[in-house]
Amino acid sequence: MKILAVGDIVGRSGIQKLKESLPCLLQENQIDFCLVNGENAADGMGITEKMYRDILKLNVDVVTMGNHTWGKKEIFGFIEEKNIVRPANYPENNPGKGYTILEKKGKKIAVINLIGRVTMGILSENPFLIAKKIIEEIKSEVDIILVDFHAEATAEKIALGYYLDGEATVVFGTHTHVQTADEKILPKGTAYITDIGMTGPKHSIIGMDIEVSFKRFETSLPERYKLAEGPAMLNSCLFEIDDVSNQVIKIERLNLE
């Protein structure tokens, strides 16, 4: 089985790039299951229902979220659906769910979404303990466990990778919008990469307008962010899983510019 994880969709250019490139990417690489992080899709803050529906029409199985989950109020109308997950370590009284289980090609696949606590400024539970709790609850009923860890600190992401080594099938990071070159299969078999990058404007500062970003760094004033324009790129990572052992046998970064 081949699984593709696509990096954070940033704004309309990211959505357009996804529409233009994902169908061919899925076909050329014979992808069986696809997940996309969509928490920055709507002007960098949240996701609209139309965007969510459009993404699913591209044969995306699951949309994961992050610190901007509640950026657009209309999300409350579809957050309970099985094809979207928000961080599982958000407070328990939050709507939506932190993981979902879908069946594809005879395999039961769990997708868990988590958010980091280092410099994120989000009220959340301990992602390490929540991840272990969920995996303990579901491991007997699923074949594959995918974890999207939406976090800022590389150390926190790497730590979770090793913490879940042998428990999760795949642990990949999102949020920083810069793809890392540290993809690996950990000692106990879990595939890991610190960040899969983003899908959005190539000439930007993590998706935002360069000149506006300069002003923030020059003055330290709260200059309002503006999405960058121009050509877009698509960052993703492919995980090939053995159908017998359910272990990852190959991890590969795929990028379209």
C-alpha positions as CSV (number, residue, x, y, z in Angstrom):
1,M,0.0,0.0,0.0
2,K,1.2,3.5,-0.8
3,I,0.2,6.5,1.3
4,L,0.8,10.1,0.4
5,A,0.8,12.9,3.0
6,V,0.6,16.4,1.6
7,G,2.0,19.4,3.4
8,D,-0.1,22.3,4.8
9,I,-2.3,23.9,2.1
10,V,-1.7,27.7,2.3
11,G,-4.4,29.9,0.8
12,R,-6.0,29.9,-2.6
13,S,-2.8,29.3,-4.5
14,G,-2.2,26.2,-2.4
15,I,-5.7,25.0,-3.2
16,Q,-5.2,25.7,-6.9
17,K,-1.9,23.9,-6.9
18,L,-3.5,20.9,-5.2
19,K,-6.2,20.8,-7.8
20,E,-3.7,21.0,-10.7
21,S,-1.1,18.6,-9.4
22,L,-2.6,16.1,-7.0
23,P,-4.6,13.9,-9.5
24,C,-1.5,13.2,-11.6
25,L,0.7,12.7,-8.5
26,L,-1.8,10.1,-7.2
27,Q,-2.0,8.3,-10.5
28,E,1.7,8.3,-11.4
29,N,2.7,7.0,-8.0
30,Q,-0.3,4.6,-7.6
31,I,-1.3,6.1,-4.3
32,D,-3.9,4.1,-2.3
33,F,-4.6,6.5,0.5
34,C,-4.0,10.3,0.8
35,L,-4.2,12.8,3.6
36,V,-3.8,16.6,3.4
37,N,-3.3,19.2,6.2
38,G,-5.8,21.9,5.5
39,E,-5.7,24.2,8.5
40,N,-4.2,27.1,6.5
41,A,-6.4,26.7,3.4
42,A,-8.7,29.7,3.9
43,D,-6.4,32.8,3.7
44,G,-4.0,31.1,6.0
45,M,-6.5,30.7,8.8
46,G,-8.7,27.7,8.9
47,I,-10.7,26.0,6.2
48,T,-14.1,26.7,4.5
49,E,-16.7,24.0,3.7
50,K,-16.2,24.6,0.0
51,M,-12.5,24.1,0.3
52,Y,-13.0,21.0,2.4
53,R,-15.4,19.5,-0.2
54,D,-13.1,20.4,-3.1
55,I,-10.2,18.7,-1.4
56,L,-12.1,15.5,-0.9
57,K,-13.2,15.5,-4.5
58,L,-9.5,15.1,-5.4
59,N,-9.5,11.6,-3.9
60,V,-8.2,12.8,-0.6
61,D,-9.2,10.5,2.2
62,V,-8.6,12.6,5.3
63,V,-8.0,16.3,6.0
64,T,-6.0,17.0,9.2
65,M,-6.0,20.3,11.0
66,G,-3.9,22.2,13.6
67,N,-3.7,25.5,15.5
68,H,-6.0,27.3,13.1
69,T,-8.7,24.7,13.3
70,W,-11.3,27.2,14.4
71,G,-10.2,30.0,12.0
72,K,-13.5,29.9,10.1
73,K,-16.7,29.5,12.0
74,E,-18.4,27.4,9.3
75,I,-16.1,24.5,10.3
76,F,-18.6,23.7,13.1
77,G,-21.0,22.5,10.4
78,F,-18.8,19.7,9.2
79,I,-16.1,19.1,11.8
80,E,-17.9,15.9,13.0
81,E,-17.5,14.2,9.6
82,K,-15.3,11.1,9.3
83,N,-12.9,12.6,6.8
84,I,-11.7,15.5,8.9
85,V,-9.8,15.4,12.2
86,R,-8.6,18.1,14.6
87,P,-5.9,17.8,17.2
88,A,-6.8,14.9,19.6
89,N,-5.2,16.8,22.5
90,Y,-7.5,19.8,22.3
91,P,-9.7,20.0,25.4
92,E,-12.2,17.2,25.6
93,N,-15.2,19.5,25.2
94,N,-14.1,20.7,21.8
95,P,-16.3,19.5,18.8
96,G,-14.9,17.1,16.3
97,K,-12.6,14.2,16.9
98,G,-8.9,13.7,17.2
99,Y,-8.7,10.5,15.1
100,T,-10.6,8.6,12.5
101,I,-10.5,5.1,11.1
102,L,-11.2,4.4,7.4
103,E,-11.0,1.2,5.4
104,K,-9.1,1.1,2.1
105,K,-8.0,-1.8,0.1
106,G,-8.9,-4.2,2.9
107,K,-6.8,-2.3,5.4
108,K,-8.2,-0.4,8.4
109,I,-6.2,2.9,8.6
110,A,-6.3,5.2,11.6
111,V,-5.3,8.9,11.2
112,I,-4.4,10.7,14.5
113,N,-4.0,14.5,14.6
114,L,-2.0,16.0,17.5
115,I,-0.7,19.5,18.3
116,G,2.5,20.4,20.0
117,R,2.8,22.5,23.2
118,V,6.2,24.1,22.7
119,T,5.8,27.8,21.6
120,M,2.4,27.0,20.1
121,G,0.3,29.1,22.5
122,I,-2.6,26.7,22.4
123,L,-4.4,25.2,25.4
124,S,-3.9,21.5,24.9
125,E,-3.3,18.3,26.8
126,N,0.0,16.3,26.7
127,P,0.3,15.0,23.1
128,F,2.6,12.2,24.1
129,L,0.1,10.8,26.7
130,I,-2.9,11.3,24.5
131,A,-1.2,9.6,21.5
132,K,-0.3,6.5,23.7
133,K,-3.8,6.4,25.1
134,I,-5.5,6.5,21.6
135,I,-3.1,3.9,20.1
136,E,-3.7,1.6,23.1
137,E,-7.4,1.8,22.5
138,I,-7.4,1.2,18.7
139,K,-4.3,-0.9,17.9
140,S,-6.2,-4.2,18.1
141,E,-8.8,-3.0,15.4
142,V,-6.5,-1.3,12.9
143,D,-3.7,-2.3,10.5
144,I,-2.0,1.1,10.0
145,I,-1.7,4.1,12.3
146,L,-0.7,7.5,10.8
147,V,0.1,10.4,13.1
148,D,0.1,14.1,11.9
149,F,2.0,16.0,14.6
150,H,1.3,19.7,14.1
151,A,4.1,21.3,16.1
152,E,6.7,24.1,16.0
153,A,9.7,22.6,17.8
154,T,11.8,20.0,16.0
155,A,12.9,18.5,19.3
156,E,9.3,17.9,20.3
157,K,8.5,16.3,16.9
158,I,11.6,14.0,17.0
159,A,10.8,13.0,20.5
160,L,7.3,12.0,19.6
161,G,8.6,10.0,16.7
162,Y,10.9,7.9,18.9
163,Y,8.2,7.8,21.7
164,L,5.8,6.1,19.2
165,D,8.4,4.0,17.4
166,G,7.0,0.5,17.0
167,E,3.5,1.8,18.0
168,A,2.6,4.0,15.1
169,T,3.2,3.1,11.4
170,V,4.1,6.7,10.4
171,V,4.7,9.9,12.4
172,F,5.1,13.0,10.3
173,G,5.3,16.7,11.3
174,T,3.4,19.7,9.9
175,H,3.1,23.4,10.8
176,T,6.5,24.9,10.0
177,H,5.9,24.8,6.2
178,V,9.5,24.0,5.5
179,Q,10.2,20.4,4.4
180,T,13.0,18.7,6.2
181,A,15.4,16.2,4.8
182,D,15.5,13.8,7.7
183,E,13.1,11.1,6.5
184,K,13.9,7.8,8.0
185,I,12.6,4.5,9.3
186,L,13.3,4.4,13.1
187,P,14.8,1.3,14.8
188,K,11.5,-0.3,15.7
189,G,9.9,0.3,12.3
190,T,8.0,3.6,12.5
191,A,8.6,5.9,9.5
192,Y,9.4,9.5,10.5
193,I,10.0,12.9,9.0
194,T,10.1,16.2,11.0
195,D,8.0,18.3,8.6
196,I,6.5,17.5,5.2
197,G,6.5,21.1,4.1
198,M,3.7,23.1,2.6
199,T,1.6,23.5,-0.6
200,G,1.4,27.2,-1.5
201,P,3.3,30.1,-2.8
202,K,6.9,29.2,-3.6
203,H,8.4,32.7,-3.3
204,S,7.2,33.5,0.2
205,I,8.0,33.4,3.9
206,I,6.2,30.2,4.9
207,G,3.4,31.2,2.6
208,M,3.2,34.9,3.5
209,D,4.1,38.0,1.6
210,I,7.8,38.7,1.8
211,E,7.7,42.5,2.1
212,V,5.0,42.4,4.9
213,S,7.1,39.8,6.7
214,F,10.1,42.1,6.5
215,K,8.2,44.9,8.2
216,R,7.3,42.6,11.1
217,F,11.0,41.7,11.6
218,E,12.3,45.3,11.1
219,T,9.8,47.0,13.5
220,S,8.5,44.3,15.8
221,L,5.1,45.9,15.2
222,P,2.0,43.6,14.7
223,E,1.9,44.1,10.9
224,R,-1.0,42.1,9.5
225,Y,0.1,39.1,7.5
226,K,-0.8,38.9,3.8
227,L,-0.6,35.8,1.7
228,A,2.0,35.8,-1.0
229,E,1.1,35.5,-4.7
230,G,2.8,33.9,-7.6
231,P,3.8,30.3,-8.6
232,A,3.1,27.6,-6.0
233,M,4.8,24.4,-5.0
234,L,3.4,21.1,-3.6
235,N,5.4,19.4,-0.8
236,S,4.5,15.8,0.1
237,C,5.9,12.6,1.4
238,L,5.2,9.0,0.2
239,F,5.1,6.0,2.5
240,E,5.2,2.5,1.0
241,I,3.9,-0.1,3.3
242,D,4.3,-3.9,3.0
243,D,0.9,-5.5,2.7
244,V,1.8,-8.5,4.9
245,S,3.7,-7.0,7.8
246,N,2.0,-3.5,7.6
247,Q,5.5,-2.0,8.1
248,V,6.9,0.9,6.1
249,I,9.5,-0.3,3.6
250,K,10.1,3.0,1.8
251,I,9.8,6.7,2.6
252,E,10.3,9.3,-0.1
253,R,9.8,13.1,-0.4
254,L,7.9,14.2,-3.5
255,N,7.9,17.8,-4.5
256,L,6.3,19.7,-7.4
257,E,7.2,23.3,-8.2
